[in-house]
Each structure stands twice: as C-alpha cells, then as structure tokens.
Amino acid sequence: MLIAAPAALADGDPASDVLVESVLFNPIDGVSQAGQAELEAVLNASERAGFPIRVALIASANDLGTVTPLWNRPGKYAAYLNTELSLSYRGQVLVVMPSGFGLHGPVRGPHKVSSAEEAVRAPAPGPGEQLASSALAAVPLLAAAAGHPIPASVLAAAERSATAGQKSVVGTHLSPGAVVALLLGALLIALAWWASLRARPLQLRRRLEP
C-alpha cells in the first residue's frame, strides 16, 4: 500500500531522481565498480524474471538530501521512495542502510508482502561495500519469495563478469618495479637532453673559428 510522504519533508533526495531512470542508486562514498556492475546485472535479471526492483544504497545521512530525518529508518524511506517513484514505476523499492533493510511496493506472485519482507530480515548490512553485497544477497531471495526466481546461471554469470572486470581494473595498476623503471627512463632522457644543450655552444664556437 502506498503512503503519502510526510508534509514536512520537501522533495530533494537524490535517490528519487536517480531511480526514475536507473535500477540502482549508489551512495556518495560509492562502492566498487565491480560490485556496482554485478548488482545492476542482478537487478536487470530480476526485472526480466518478472520481479522489477530498484535499490537505494544509503551509506550516510548525506545520501538522503533533504530527507535526512529518515536516516536509520530504512522502512520509512523505502515507503517514501515508493511514493516519489509511483508516477513512473510500479515495482519494488529496496533500501539498504547500515542499520538494516527497507522494502516497499507491490509483490507480484503467489506470496504475500510479509513473505518477501522475511527474506530481508537479516543482520544489519554494515557500512561501505557491505551495502552492495547485502543487496546482492537479498534481491534473489525477494524475487524467489514473489514467485519469480532469478535463474542460478544468470546469477553466476553476473558474478563472473564482475570478477573479470575487477581483475581487469587491478591489472591496469603498475607494479612498484615498473614505476621505478619508468622514472629511471625519464631521468636518463633528461640527462641526455641536458648534455646535448651543453654541447651546443662548443659546437657553435668551433664553426665560427677561422
């Protein structure tokens, strides 16, 4: 059931703007690119399976914009977001804060809302990267509870893709040895250039001698 947003809260939270078009709101502090890519892949797969769900990862009160009174109240914030998005989106909204989960929206399938809520009654996610990993664990449970399970092969593919992307990013970082070699090469080039400049006046004098 939709609830009206509290009158004292003005529209201005970043997540409600982002989630109009995107399946995921990433916190200001952010999560790793690999974690974000994997979560987005799972959310897209959930929608294809018939269970649309959008996730707001809220790491701190700063992520709430003008609705900071809803910090540490993930259930209330999920209801607020659901209301804000109701004109363009009719699926589930999952909020993940360090203090816990919030879920709001119509659950499609043979199960009741309470059954889906049980799926996210887990220990508090914790800060930082744990927000994304907690959402990754919760979304397949919610989809299954609604009668729209995400195929295991799809979940495995999303994890493999994220792992490969992470290794690719790590591989672009230079090792300490490579950094030293580059610095030495730059130093040798600078010394050669300096020696060339010193030699030019002597060569010019020789050309001018009768």
N, C-alpha and C positions, 0 to 999 in steps of 0.2 A: 504494500500500500504506500502511495506517495504521501509525503508530508510537506507542509508549507515551510519554507525557510523562515527562521526567526526574523521578525521585523527589524530587530536591532542590527542585523548583520547585512552589510551592503555587499553587492556583487563586486568581486575583485580578487577572487582567489585564482591563482594561475592554473590549477588543475582543471577547473571547469572550462577554461578556454582551450587548453591543450586537448582534453579528452573529447571535444566536439569532433575532431578530425582524427585523432590518434588513439590507439588502444592502450597506450602507456604514458603515464606522467612520471618523469624521472625527477628526483629531488635536486635541489640546487647543488648540494655536495656531489651528487651523482653516484652512479655505480659503474662498474667496469663496462667497457663496450661489449665484451663477450657476454656478460650477464644480461645486459640490456637486449642484445640481439637474440639470445636464447628465449628470454621471457616474451619478447614480441612474437617470435615464431610460435610459441605455445599458445599465446592469446589468439593469433590468427587461425591456428589449427582448431582451437576451441570454437571459434565462430563458424568455421567450415563444418564442424561436427554438429552444429545446431544449438550451441550454447554461447551466444555473444557475451563477452565480459570485458570490462575495461578496468584497469588497475591504476591506482594512485599510490606511489611510494612516497611517504611523507617522513622525512628524516628529522625535521625540526619544525618549530613553530614558524620559521621564516618561509617554509614552503606553502603556508596557508594564506599568505597575502593579508587581506582584510578580515579574515575569519579566524584569527588566532585564538579566540575563546574556545574553538573546537579542538585545540591541541590536546592530545592524550584522550580524545573522545572519538575513536575511530568509527564506532557505530553511528553516532550523530552526524559525523562528517560524511559518511557514506550516504546517509539519507539526504543530506544537504546537496551533495553532488548529484545524486539521482534526480532530485528536483530541478537542479540547474540544467541538466542534460536532457530532460524529459521531452523537450520540443523536437529534438533531433535524434534521440537514441532511446531504445526501449529495452535494453538488456540489463545485465547485472553490473553493479559497480562494487569493486572490492578495494577497500582502503587498508594499507599496511603501514602501521606506525610502530616504533619501537615498543610501545606499550601493548600492542595487540592488533587484531583484525576488526574490520567493519564490513558488513555486507548488506547490500540493499538492492531491490529490484525484483521483477517477476521471475520466478524459477519455472522454466518450461520443462514439462515432463511429468512423469507419474508421481514424483516425490513432492513433499511439502517444503515450504521455506525453512522450517525448523530442521529438516533433514540436511539441507545444504549448509545451514549455519553450523551444524555439528562438525562438518568437515574442516572448518577453520577454527575450531575451539582447541587450539594448540598452544604450547608455551609462547610467550611473547617473542616476536621475531628478533629483537635486539637491533642495534644501530648498524649503519653503513651497509655493506654488501649483503648482510643477512636479510635485509628487507627484500631484495630481489630473490634470494634463494628460498625464502619463506613463501613468497608469492608463487614461485615455480612449483613448490610442493602442494600449495593449496588449490591452484586452478584445476589440475586434473581431478582432484577429489570432488570439487564442486561440480564439474562437468559430469562426472560419473553419478553423483548424487541426484542430478537432474535428469538422468537417463540419456545423456549424450556423451558417452566416454570418448576421450581422445585416443586414437589408436597408439599402442605402445611403440610401433615402428616410427610414427611421427615424432613422438617424444624423444626417442633415441636419436633420430636424425637431427633434431634441433640441438641436442646436447653435443653431438659430434661436430656440427657446424660451428657452434660457439667455441668448442675446444680448439678446432683448427684455426679459427680466427685469432684466438688468444695466442697460440703458438706463433702465428704469422707476425703479430704485433711485437712479441718478445724477440723474434728473430731479427727485427729491424734495429734493435739496440746494439751499439758497438761494444765489443769487449774492451776491457782496460788495455790489453795489448795492442788492439787496433787503434785505440785513441793515441797511445804513445807513438806508434809508427807514423800516424798522420802528423803529429806535432813535430817529430824529427824531420819528416819530409819537408814540412813547411819551413823549418829552421834552415835546412840545407839550401832551399831555394832562396831564402832571404840572404844568406851568406854569399851565395854565388852572385846575386844581384848587386850586393854591396861591393864585392870585389870588382865587378865589371865597371861600376861607377868610378872607383878609384883609379882604374887603369885608363880610363878615357882621357884625362888631362895629359898623362905621359905620352900617349899615342899622338895627341894633338900637337904637343911640343916637337916631337920628332918630325912630324910632317912639315912644320914651319921652319925647321933648321935648314940653312942654305947648303 
